[in-house]
Amino acid sequence: MEPVPITPQKHDPAWKHCQMFKNGERMQLKCIYCGKMFKGGGIHRIKEHLAGQKGNASTCLCVPNDIRVQMQQSLDGVVVKKRKKQKIEEEVMNITPIASDVHLIANQDVENTEIQLIGVPNAVETNSSLLVNSEDVVDRSIQRRKRGTGKNPTSNSANIDGVSINGTALALCSKKVDNQVHMAIGRFLYDIGAPLDAVNSVYFQQMIAAIVSGGSGVVPPSYHDLRGWVLKDSFEEVRNDIDKCKETWFRTGCSVLVDQWSTETGRTFLSFFAYCPERTVFLKSLDASEIINSWEDLYELLKQVVEEVGVEHVLQVISPGEEQYFVAGRRLADTIPTLYWTPCAARTVDLVLEDFGNLEWISTVIEQARCITSFVYNHSVVLNMVRRYTFGNDIVEPAFSHFATNFATLKQMVDLKHNLQAMVTSQEWMDCLYAKKKGGLEMLDYVSNQTFWSSCELIVRLTIPLLQVLRIVGSNKRPAMGYVYAGIYRAKETIKKELVKREDYMVYWNIMDHRWEQLWHHPLHAAGFYLNPKFFYSIQGDIHSKILSGMFDCIERLVSDTKVQDKIIKEINSYKTAAGDFGRKMAVRARDSLLPAEWWSTYGGGCPNLTRLAIRILTQTCSSMGCKRNKIPFEQIHNTRNYVERQRLSDLVFVHYNLRLREKVGTSKEQDFIDPISFEGISLVEDWVRAKDMYMEDYGNSDWMALDRCSINSMLIRPPKDETEDLGEGFDDYEIFSCMKDGDDDNAGEKVLNH
């Protein structure tokens, strides 16, 4: 049977994931993932098949996880709509008691008012129990009019059982109901002391939808349900999801990630993850307080985790770069010669930024900038004024870490320089009581000082490339292995071009070399650079010997079969000369548009052995950045002396962590908007927003309720940007590759580091 084209009129999202065939007079549908043919049931049955929903269709075992989630959400939406319609049919007659209230609103002069669709479901309240969607009400009204029972369908008001309801009235009633719902949610969160950013979870909206679909008779789970069968089923669901993810490790391999942190009580915990391009999964956590300073114990622990994951799958173990990890990691690489130990690139870049910030002239500028922000963020009147003049932008920018925040905030202030200058020269500022206080006068001096701004701009130009590297290693969009080497190269190149004189730029280069020594010529990073066609083909002349040496090292370590090694060396020549499919015009254009691993998968068929190795290297990460830990009761687990309850709590953490990691998959946002003075974001920006040692009366009216609502619809919000595009082409500065330093510059670097 030949497939029948699917017409554009078929809007259901499931049509994109099936084929349609004609068998005589009957139409049949085929799943494009597992090939199962459906002779009846229509597109809804295909959707159930893809979503894994038990009922009329078997579950597809090959569908990607993001498609499965999309189909589940689509099915949930259908259920909600059906139940809403049923509820309206059953209860719409009860809307009559609010007729007097509605008439009071409808009798106002709103003849020229159009019905506006609000971003949340519109509803009318009746006796605090009936929720009716206003859009459905208007649709029913129009249908009645078409049957001759109503007025002109183009009228702005709906007539339901003799009650005239204007669109504006419906919107106002909907707002009242929404407020009641929001208050109920708020009271619950306040009562249990939950972090307020809990509402940013994707599962929050799913919970609301599930409750609505259950109708007024839904029974909430009990405490014993949540710690019993609900947790058990959730654990099984997460574990099955992870098992499917593990199936991709055979092709891409994975990286074992180690995350370390300390609690307020002084205990040290370790968490272990496995990263692959499909997603990162949480493996386990443990209390390492007794072994954290022993490289022998760390070695045994790392070895155990690698064996649990599967030695054949692991390409690298990424951990903090302290000495005990360095020794344990090298010992691990000697014991298992098919993997590497790698220090965390994100932490390393963060240490470079810390050292930059410790330079005297830079730390002085940062303190001057903090004088501005601490004054602004401790006076609600001034903060409102700043947000008006910056069109809703904050002048403090939370970033990956405390040190990254310093330089991200300086960049934000430079971007808003003219707005701040316009504010402090305005009549509104001159009339403001706070402008005459010490902090206001200090702010005026700095904002009006061109030397201050020139210093800020230079710091920003020196550090932007390093912030870019941090965003690359923390991105959800693409694995970082093919880009980090180029990112560090660009950072050193930018500093050199900016400062020109060798004695000037070598101070910063020495800081970078001191921190990046273990990573600069790491074989995996060098091979990632070598195998990224975007960079490889932009090099004029011969590629640097240390990069080539790193590539050879990866071949020997990651490919144990010597015959396959020899085949890869022969295939490298085809890659170097862009022979065969590598030289196609499509392949040349795709060097910039496709992810490196996708490029090899598409055009590397003539070099299967090299392609297999390239995909395994280019799909790895460079950082052990984990998800937030502040909601996970690690200490509670290890303080529990009952083994049954400890296992239950361990399963809870397993579910908790993996749900948060799954939430990141496919998201286009790298970071949600954070209010700089919120409790959730204060740890990153505390030095920028905390009050100085002053008496409370010096702050005047700092009432938080006087603040205008935060806005993220501002002039600095730009379309999502691919950070790797700025890495450009051309890598021909041999001084950067060689990290050449003379004796004087070495001493200068030591002075910087010891400052």
C-alpha positions, 0 to 999 in steps of 0.5 A: 500500500502506498501512503496517502498524503495527510492534508493541512486541514488535519490539525491534531498534533498526532498526525505528524507522527503517523502515516495514512494508507488506503486499503480498499474503502477503509483508511488505516494509520501506521505509527512511524516509530514502531510500524504498528498498523491501526485499522480503526479508531482514528487519530485518537487511538494513535494518540493513545498509542504514542502517549502510552495510555492504556485503553484502546491501543497498545503502547509504543515502545519506540516513541521519543520521550518528548513526543510521548509527553506531548501526546499525554498533554494533548489527551489531557486537554481533550478530557478537560474539554469534554468534562467542562462541556458535560458540567456546563450542560448539567449546571448552566441552569443554576446560573440564574441566581447571579442574574442581579449581579450580572445585570448590575455590571451589564447595565453599565455603558459598555456598548463599544467594548469587545470581548477580550480573551484572557490568558486563563480560563474565564469563569462565572462564579455561582454560590462559590462552587460553579465554574463556567467557561465564558467562551463556552457560554458565548458559543452556546449563546451564539448557537441558540441565536442561529436556531432563531432563539436569540438576537443578532450573533454579532452582539457583544452580549450573551443571552442565557435563559433570559439572562443578558451577560455582557463580555466585560461582565464575564471577564470581571466575574472570571477575574473574581473566581481566579483571584479566589483560586489564587488565594487558595493556592497561596494559603496552602503554600504559605501554610506548609512553608513551600518555596514560592517558585514551586509554581514554576514547575511544569508539574504544577500546571499538570496538577491543576489540569488533573484536578479540573478534569476530575470535576467537583467529586475529585478526592485528594490523596491522603498522607498515606497515599503520597508516601505509599502507592503514589510514591511507589508508582512514581518511582516505577514510572521514573525508573522505566523512563530512565531505562529507556534513556539508558538504551541510547548509551550504547550509541552515544556513551555517557559521562558520570558526573560528581556533585559535591556540597556541604550543609550548614551542619558541616556534613559533605554530600556527593551526588552522582549523575549520568549524562547523555544527550537524551537527558541527565539522570540522577543515580544516587547520593551519599554522605561522604563526610568521613571519606572526602579527604581520602583519595583512596576512598574516593577512588573506590567510590568512583570505581564502584559507580562506573561499574554500576553504570557500565564500564563500556558506556562511560567515556569520562568521570567529571568531578571537582578539581581539588587535589584528592579528586585529581589523584583519585581520577588519575588512578581511576583512568589507570585502572580503567584505560577506556575512560578519562577523568575530567575536572568540571569546566564550569567550576574552572571558569568560575574560579577564573572569574573569581581571580579576575575579580580579586585584581585590585582595580576590578574589585574597586569598580565592583564595589563602586557599582555595588554602592549604586545597586545596594542603594537602589534595592533598599528603597522602594521609591528609588527602585520603582523609579529605576524600573520605570526609566529602564522599562522594567529591567533590573540592574542586577543580573543573577547568573551561574554563580556568585562570581559570574553574577558580579560580571553579568551585573556589570554588563547589565549596568553598562547596557542600561548606562544611558537610562540611569544617566537620564534618571539622575538628571531628571526633574523627578530625581531632583525632586526626590527626597532620597536623591539628597541622602548620602547614598543618593549623592553617591549614586549620582557621582558614580552614574555621572562619572565617565571614568567609572563607566569606562572601567566598567566597559573594559571589564565587560569586554574582558569577561564577556567571552568567559560568561559565554563559556559558562552559558555554553556548558550550562545549556540544555540545547546542545552538548558542550564538548565540541565548543569549550576549547573554542570558547576558551581560545576566543576568551584569550584572543579577546583579551589579547586584542583588547590590551594589545601589550603582552605584559598587560594581557599576560596577567590575565592569560596567566590566571587562565592558564593557572586554573585551566591547566588541567583542561587546556590540552585535555584529550577529550576537549582537543578531540571535540574541537578537532571533530567539530567541522565548524572549527576544523575547516576554518583553520588555515594551514596545519592544525596545532600538534597538541590538538592532533595529539589529543585526538590520537590519544582519544583514539587509543584510549576510547577504541580498544581494538587496534584494527579499528584504530587503524581504520579510523586513522585512514578515515581521518584523511577523508575528513581532512580533505573533505572527501566524499560526502564530507565535501558535498555542498549540503555538508559544507552548509550544514557545518554551521547549522547542524549539531556536530554529532548530527553532522557526522551522523548525516554525512559520515557514512563513508567513514563509519568507524571515525563517525562512531567515535566522533558521535561518542565524543561530541555528545558529551558534556564538560560540566558536572552542574546539577539541579537545585538541591535546596528542596531535597532532604538529604540530611533527613535521609542519613539521620534516619535510623530505620532502614525501611524508612531510609529506603522510602526517603531514598526513593523519594529523592530519586523521584524528586531529582529525576523529575527536576532533571526531566523538567529541563529536557526540551526547554528553550529557557536557560533560566527563569526570571528571578527577582534579584531581591527575592529569597529564591535568588538572594544567594547569588546577588546578596552582595549587590542588594544587601543594605549597608550598616545603617539605621533603619530610619535611614531607609525611609519607606522601604515597604515592599507593597509599595513596589511596582510589579516586576516586568520582564517585557523589557527592551533588553529581552531579545530572541533566544540566542545561540551562544556558539554562533559568536565563536566564529571561525579562524583559530590561527594564533599559535601563541594561544595554543602554546600558552607561551609565557616568559619569566617576568609574566609568570611572576606577574601572574603569581602576584595576581593570584596571591593578591 
